[in-house]
Amino acid sequence: MKTVLKDYSLAVAGFKFTELNILSAGTQECEPCYKYGPAVRNHYIIHYILQGKGILRFDRKTYPIKSGQAFLIEPGCVTYYEADSEKPWEYVWIGFDGSYVKGLLDTADLSQYNPVFPAKFDSKLNNIFTNLRNYIKDNTLDEMYALGSLVQIFSRLADFNSHINSIYPKRTIYVKRALDYIQNNLHFPISVEELAKLLRLDRKYFCAIFKEETGVTPMQYIISHKVSRASELLTDSSFSVGEIARSVGYEDLFTFSRMFKGQTGLSPSQFRSTAKNR
């Protein structure tokens, strides 16, 4: 089976909404093992699997995805996806950007580190994407319909998240949001005060529930993940120690080196040398 691609570009129509803007939409019937990437996109894209299955790879993790599920690609992230060898997928995608996107993704509990949804088939979500595919194939899709479809998608995902919030204790949700924020912002300085403020929680209360849920303090968790990311870069890249320090949120090289050695027992340069001699 040959790959059949139908890409309906919407940007040329002239509408531009800075809050939420549709850039493109399309469908694709893939041949076995059809792959894309590793590559970086410059805007957000959601792919919904109409039938078949495949995999998504990001940040050394592989996500199996089947019909009735979708996956998110964020701009600036190196991703790879591939159709199954026996049951290659057919999907519909929609590309978008805008100032509201981050907030919508937070509401839907979606990010590059939590890119696949829903956990099980949802008929309402399937209808939204199926109708979008039909409009594309009939050449009757316009920007306003595509924008409406995207809003419906996020509305449905917000419903899922509301259901999750009713199952799990509220403090678990707070901590999960903090963990997602830390993972997505390792390249920035992150303080406990900042996290508590983002969650609109008292600092002492936030620290207490975080430790109860994770077993460590927020700062211990932040440092641990910054060290882990820095270790990966020291091992797998040729970036200078200063560049790596900035990549995990440290402008001052001395402060970064002291923190790293305190956690690993080695300076960043010693760690890199040891890793290369293994």
Residue, then its C-alpha position, 0 to 999 in steps of 0.5 A: m500500500k502506498t502512502v496517500l497524503k492529503d494536506y489542506s493548508l489553511a494559512v493562505a486563507g488570510f485569517k490570523f487569530t493570535e490567541l489560537n491560530i490554525l495553520s494546516a490540517g491533513t490526512q494520511e494513509c501510510e504504507p507499512c513502516y512509513k516513518y517521519g523524523p527525527a525532526v523538529r516542528n515549528h508549531y504544535i501538531i495533533h495526530y489522531i489515529l483513525q485506524g491501524k497503529g504505530i509508535l512515537r519516540f521522544d526523549r528516549k521513550t517509545y509510546p505505542i499508539k493505536s486507533g482511537q488515540a492521538f499524540l501531540i508534537e510540540p515545537g522545538c522538540v525532536t520527535y520520530y514516529e513510525a507506522d506499524s509493519e502489519k497494521p500501518w496507521e491512517y491519521v488526521w492531523i491539525g497544526f496550530d499555534g497561539s498565545y492560548v495554546k499553553g493554557l489549553l494544554d495545561t487544562a488538558d494535561l498534555s505536554q511533550y512528556n505526556p503526549v498521548f491521549p486518550a487512554k481508551f477509545d472515546s466516541k465523542l473525540n473520534n467523531i470530532f476527528t472523523n468529521l474533520r477528516n471527511y471535510i478535508k477529503d471533500n475539499t470543504l474544510d475552512e479555517m473556521y470549521a478547523l478552529g471550531s474542531l480544535v476548540q471541541i478537541f480541547s473541550r473534550l480533553a478538559d472533560f477528561n481532566s475534570h474526571i481525573n480530578s474527581i478520582y485523584p485527591k486534589r493535592t495529587i493533581y497539584v504535585k503532578r502539575a508541579l512535576d510537569y512544570i519542572q520537566n518542561n522548564l529544566h532550562f530555566p532557574i526554578s524556585v520552590e517559591e515560584l512553583a507554589k505561586l504558580l499553583r496558588l498554594d502556601r509554600k509550606y503546604f506545597c512543600a509538605i504535600f510534595k514530599e508526601e507524594t514523592g518522598v523528596t522535597p521540591m528542591q531535591y527533585i529539581i536538583s536531581h532532574k537538573v543533574s540527570r539532564a546535565s549528565e546526559l548532555l555531558t555524556d552525549s553531546s560536545f557542548s561546553v560545560g558553560e553551555i550545559a550549565r545554561s541548558v539546565g538553568y544555571e548562568d553562573l558556572f561556579t554555582f553549577s559546578r558546585m551543585f553538580k559535584g555535590q550530587t555526583g562527587l565529580s566536577p562536570s569535566q571529571f564526569r565527562s572524562t569518566a563517561k568517555n573512558r567507559 
